[in-house]
Amino acid sequence: MTIVDTPERRQLRELTRSFVTREVLPHLDDWERAGEVPRALHATAAKLGLLGVGFPESVGGSGGDLLDSIIVTEEVIRSGGSSGLVAALFTHGIALPHMVAAAGARSGGSLGGRLGGTASPGDDGLIERYVRPTLAGTMIGALAITEPDGGSDVAGIRTTARRDGDHYVVNGSKAYITSGHRADFVTTAVCTDFPGSGELTLLVIDKGLPGFSVGRRLEKLGWHCSDTAELSFVDVRVPAANRIGTENTGFLAIMQHFATERLSLATQAYATAQRCVELATRWCRDRETFGRPLASRQLIRHRLAEMHTRAEAARSYVHEVATRVAAGEPVVTEVAMAKNVAVAACDHVVDQALQLHGGFGYLRDAEVERHYRDARILGIGGGTTEIMNEIIAKGMGL
């Protein structure tokens, strides 16, 4: 099963391709070396309606659903962008949904129920102060869950938030935060009981508050155009109005939104594989050795055929699972399988694609080299391959 290709979705693909060709490809290498994408790119993408895809018009979005978001992600990479670019430009895809869902729950709309929101009096204000400006491209948001010693142990979060009148006092630290340097605000998971209790709450914390500091820019193997930071909170006073939903419902909110994050990473994985198949096929048709194109050799043709098969199979399964998630089905196990299937296909294909490019594939001038580096994070982010296997095992009743 694949996502139904409506006229509107074909237009969305064309719009995304045009955006990448015009606004991204001439500058991507410079952004890779600079370590970030410019804020102006967010504004441009917002004007075209790309930032708002998957978010309802009632909160400043462009409408559409999870499937439309997948189309945008897929087309960005297939058009020559990268998963690092997706991470940098669409970080709001993990920073905003909790706010939107909570506000939907407060209004009694279907969005809150579909996204698992829990209402709080301040939620409508969060839409106006953070969601709308971010979807308009004038603010950048980040999501801060992971901690230096925590890894995938969400329930073990040790960053605390103590209620003091109409504020929370936050202390702790976060690590590996995508867009942490550029973000104007951070949707932050905090513990409202003793550290590690699992009683989590989500707070929106503004950059610039006293005691909130952003550490060094982390240098990474891949995703070079996506800035990554460490965050520190020392007695940071956060208005209680910045709480998302009700207190101690953060763990459930995080778990409910992991499905869309994992499907986004799965999409990045199979799309990267598809792009690398295209790059390798083009190279093998044009590259001659011993007087013949590489593609004239059966060994090469069969290798390309296997790469193509793995990429297309992964795409089909991710689309099937995403369609079920969009329909509201509880498919936690299938989401984990989709992520692992897509990551495995990507790992194999990018390795083979670089090998087929030979020495040129090892150079920074080769697009396939960037995909090779960027692909490595996809089996780590949003829950490691091992965590996905644990979810799958539980789904099997083990």
N, C-alpha and C positions, 0 to 999 in steps of 0.2 A: 504494500500500500504506500502510495506517495501522496503528498499534499496536493489537493485539487488545484489545478492550474486555471484559475479564473482570469478573465480579461483584466480585472483590477490587479491581480498578482503579477501578471505579465508586465503591466505598466510599472509596478513597483520594482520588478527586476531591472527594467530598462532605466528607471530613475536612479537606482543604486549604481548600476554600471556607469552611467553618465557621470555621476558624482565622483566615483573612484577614478575614472579616467581623467577628469578635468581637475579635480581638487586634491587628489591624493598621489597618484603615480609620479607627477613631476617633482614631488617633495619628500617622498617616503624615506629615501636613503638619508637625506639631511636630518629628518626627524629621528631616524634610528641612531644617528651619531650624536644628536643633541640630547637624546634620552627622554623626549616627550613630544607630544603633538601640540600645536599652538591652540590657545583658547578660541581663536577666530574660527577654527575648523568646527567647533561645536555650534557656533552661531550659524555658520553656513549650512550645516546638516539640519539644524532646527528650522531654518527658513524653507528648506525643501520638504520638511515634514518627516525626515528620516529619524530624528531623535525621538519623536513622539509615537512611532509605530508600536502598537501593542498596548498603548495607554489610552484610556477613554478620553473623548473630547471634553467631558465634564471637568477634567483636571488639567486641561491644557495639552492633551495628547492628540494624536492623529487618528485614533481609532485602530481597528484591527485587533488581532489576537496573537497568541503565542505562535501560531503558524506563520503569520505575516512577519513576525520578528525573526523567525528562523530563515525566511526567504531573504531578508536583508543581510543577515549574518553570512549566509551561504554566498550571496552574490558579491559581497565586499571581498571575500577571499578569492572566489572564482575569477574576479575581475582584475586580480593582481595585488590586492591589499594583503593583509596578514592577520593572523589571530592576535598579534600584539596590537595592531591598530584597533581591532574590535574591542579589546580589553580597555584601551585608552579612551576611545570615543564613546563607548556605550557602557561605561561603568555605572551610569544611572540605572541600568537594567537590574543591578543588584542593590543599589542604594535607595531606590524609591518605592518598590512594590509594597513593602511593609506599611508605609504611610498611606498609600492609595487604598490598600485593603482595609486598614483600620478606619479610614474615613468612610469607605463604602459600608462598613458594618454599622457605623454610627448613623448613617442616613437611612439604613434599612434596605439599601439597594442590593441587587443581585451580586454586584462586584465583591462586596464584603464577604458574602457567603462563599462565593466561588474561590476567592483567594484566602479564605480562612482568617479574616480580620476580626479583631476585638476592639470595641469602641472605647474611646477616651475623650473627655471634653475638649482637649487641645488639638484633636486630629484635624479638624477643619482648618485651623490656623496653620498647621504644617503644610497643607496643600498650597496655601497662598504664599507662604514664606519660602518654601523649598521646592515643591514639586513643579509648580508652574514656571518659576524662573529657570529651573534646570532644563525642562523640556523646551524652553525658549532659547536655550543656549547661552544664558547669561550667568549661570552658576554651574559648578561642578560638584558632584557628590561622590562619596566613597562609602564602602561598607567595611566596618572594622569588627571582626569576630576573632580571628586567629591571634593567639598570644605566643610570646617567645618560647615558652615551655609546654604549650598546650597541643599544638598540631591539630589533629582532627577531633580532639576531645572537647566538643562544644559545651557539654554539661560541666566540664571542669574549669570553666572560665573563672579567673581570679580578680579581674578588674571589678572594683566595688563601687556602688553608688549608695550613699547614706542620705536618707531624707532629712532635710533641715529647713523646716518651714515651707516656703514655696519654691525651694531649690533642691537639687540633688548635689551632693559633694562627691566627685568622682576621683578615684585613685587607681592607678594601674598602668599597663602598657599593652600595646598591640604590635604585631609584626607582620611583614609581608603584605602591606595594605596597598592594593592597586589604586593608582591616582592619589595616593596619600599626600604627595607634595603639592599637587595642583588643586586639590579639593577645597572648596569653601566651607563644606560641612561634612561631618562623618556620622553615618548611622551606626551607632556603637552598641555592642552587646555588653551589658554590665550585670553584675551579680548584686541583687538587692537583699541578700542574706549573707551568711558567712561565705568566704571564698571557696569555690568548688562545690557549693550546695546544689547547683543546678537551677536555682530560682533566678531566672534571667529576665531582664527588662531591656527594651530597646530605647535609647535616647539619641536625639539628634544634637550633636555637639558642634558648635561653630568654631572654625579656626580663628585664632586670635584671642580666645578667652584666656584670662590669666591662669597660668598653670598648665595650659595645653601646648605642648611643644612637638614639633615634627623633627625627627632625627635625620640622619644622613640618608642620602639617596642611595638605595641599594643597587649594586651592580650585579647584573644577572647574566646567565647563559644566553637567554633569549628574551623575547618581548622587549627589545631595547627601546622602542618608542613609547612604551608604557611605563610611566614612572611608578616606583614602588618605594614605600617608606615605612619607618618605624614610628610609632606614636607614643607619647608619654603624657599621663594625666596626674598632676599633683595638686590635690585639693581644688579641682576645677568645679566651679559652681555653675550648674546647668539648670535653667528654669524648668520647673516641673511641667510647664506647658509644652516642653519639648519631648515629653514621653510619648512613645508610639503605643497606642492601645492601652490596656490596663496593666497594672504592675504584675510582674511575675508570669507574664504570658509570652515572654520573648523567645523561650526555647521552642515552643510550638510554632510561633511565627517563622522562626529561622528554618525549622524542619520543613514546613509547608512550602517555603519558597526555594528550597534546595532543588526541587524537581526542575523548575525552569532554568536555574543556573546550570545544572548538570546537562540538561538538553542543549543549552547554548554551547557548552564546551564540547559536547558530542557533535554538534553541528560544525563547530570550528574544526574538529578533527577530521570528519569525512570530507568537508569542503577543502581542507588543506591537502588531503589525499587526492581528491579529484584534480585540484590545480596542479599538483606534482605529476600526476599521470599526463596531463596536457603538456606540461613543460618537457617531460622526458620523451614523450612521443614526438613532439616537434624537434627536439634535439636529435633524436635517433633517425629521423627522416632526413635532416639536413647534414648531419655529421658523417663524413666519409672516412673510412679506414681501409687501407690496402685496396683503394680504388672502388669501394662499394659503400653505400649507405649502411649505417649500423642496422637500420630496420630491415634490411634485406636478409639478415641472418635469423634463422629459425629460433635460436636461443633467445635473441633479443625480443623477437615478436611474442614469444611465449611468456617472457618475463613481463612485458607490457600488458599482455592479456590478463595475467594473474593479478597485476596491480589494479587494473581497471575493474576486474571482478570484485576484488575486496572493497574497493572504494564505493562501487555502486551498491553492493550488498549492505554495507554499513549505512549508506544514505537511505535505502529503502526501510531498514529496520528503525532507524531514528525517526523517520517520517511517520511510520506506523504508530510508534509509542507516543510521539508528540500529538498526533491526532487524537489518541485516546485520552491524553492528559487534558487537551483542550476541551474535550467532551465531558470532563469532570470525573473520569474514572480513576480510582485509587490504584495506580500501577507503580508503586514504589520500587518493587523488584525489577520490573521491566525497564524503568528509567536507569537503574544501576547497570543492567545488562546492556542497554543501548550505549551508555557512556563507555563501558569497557570494550564493546565490540568496535565502536568507532575509533577509540584510541589505539586499539591493537591494529586495525587496518591502517591508520595513519602512521604508526611507528614503522610498520613494514614498508609502506609505500615511499615515505620520505627517505628511508635508508636506501632503497633500491633506486630511487630517482637520482639521488646524489651520486651513487655508484655509477650509474649509466652516464652521468655528465663527466665522469673522470676528473682530471685535475681542475678543470674549470669549475666544477661543482663545489670545490673546496674554497673558492674565492668569494670575498664579500660582494663582488660584482655580479654573482649569480643569484637569481631570485631563489633558486632551490636551496641555496645555503641558508638563507633566512628562515625558510620553512622548516628546514632540518633542526635549527636551533629552537625555533618557537614551539615546535611540536612537543618538546620534552615536558613542558609544564602541564600539558593537557591530562596526563595521567596522575597528576598531583593535585591540581586545583579543583575546588568544589567537592573534595572527597577523593582520596587516593584510590587507585585500582584495588588495593587490598581492602579498603573500607567498603568499596562497591561489592567485592566478593563476599564480605561478611553479610551485607544486606541481602545478597542473592541467596546465600546459605540459609539465612533465617526464613526467607520466602519459600525455601524448599522444606522447611520444617526441621532443619538440622540444629 
